[in-house]
Amino acid sequence: MAESLDVDAMIARFQERAAAVKKRNLPPVAGEERQRFLKQAQEDFMDFAIIADAKATLEDGVLTLRVDLRPADQRS
């Protein structure tokens, strides 16, 4: 499996997923259901965006995702 994994394509799919969450239509729900939906959308976007920003390496069958969570002005 690891030999056939295209990590750049995987990262690209996460970028597409993050963008799709941003464009997701709000279903006709109200009240608590609406709040749960919005909260889930925010969490989905954050999760997908974090992976989408990762630098991926695949060495000896081990996939490593490195994510710099520091503010942009503090990154080296």
SULZIGI-V753283 format. One record per pair of residues at least 24 apart in sequence whose ideal C-beta (glycine too) atoms are under 8 Angstrom apart, sorted by the first residue. I is the first residue (numbers start at 1). J is the second residue. D is the distance in whole Angstrom. If there is no record, write none. Layout:
i->{I,I}
j->{J,J}
d->{D,D}
//
This chain:
i->{2,2,2,2,3,5,5,7,7,7,7,8,10,11,11,11,11,14,14,14,14,14,15,15,17,17,17,18,18,18,18,21,21}
j->{58,61,62,63,61,58,63,56,57,58,63,56,56,51,52,54,56,48,49,51,52,54,48,52,44,48,52,45,48,49,52,45,48}
d->{6,4,8,7,8,6,7,4,7,5,7,7,7,7,6,6,6,5,8,4,4,8,8,4,8,4,8,6,4,4,5,4,6}
//
